Amino acid sequence: MGPPGVGKGTQATNLKDHYDIIHLSTGDILRAELSAETELGIRAKKYMDAGELVPDALLLTMMEQRLQQDDCERGYLLDGFPRTILQAEGLTKILTELGHQLDAAVSLYANEDELINRLILRGKTSGRSDDTEDVIKQRQKVYWDATAPLLDYYQKLNLLQKVDGLGTIPEITERIIEVLR
Ligand code: ADP
């Protein structure tokens, strides 16, 4: 978990290599659905373009199906999901049904202004239509309103690990691996 721009995707890529597990980014999955113009992609588009969350029910159905696929059997890293309390509760239920166990919830944190600058820079090369200043600010707001309460949720389950997201990419990867030992 962490606000937009904190480096979740970058770190997830390093961690999946380190642990040799798969990386499931709901943002990437939704963008793939969008470019394939599936029904799900078409329904998600207006929310994504506005920096709003795609409805919980869509995400939960999508992830429930995804987590049953064979490539999840050896473990997986979730990136961008869950993002609301309802999603977290739904995930807990799905995991119980599938007999999977959550090992940890990692929260990456960093200064907000730094993040906005990073995302504006990324928007110049990423081609992501939601990396514009207004939509970035909206995504940050959604993070603090809807997703930050999850920190408490996972703290209470004793699964939360907080990691400083400022530093070089390998430094941060090392910090995460350290708290997961
Ligand atoms: P970022 O973390 O930089 O905002 P993501 O790629 O994780 O980028 O998400 C991009 C967009 O995809 C979000 O703004 C939202 O519209 C949608 N999205 C991704 N994951 C979820 C989720 N778990 N619940 C609802 N919407 C989601």
Boltz pocket constraint, residues with backbone or C-beta under 6 A from the ligand:
constraints:
  - pocket:
      binder: B
      contacts: [[A, 2], [A, 3], [A, 4], [A, 5], [A, 26], [A, 27], [A, 28], [A, 30], [A, 44], [A, 47], [A, 48], [A, 49], [A, 51], [A, 52], [A, 53], [A, 54], [A, 55], [A, 56], [A, 59], [A, 79], [A, 80], [A, 81], [A, 82], [A, 83], [A, 87], [A, 130], [A, 139]]
      max_distance: 6.0
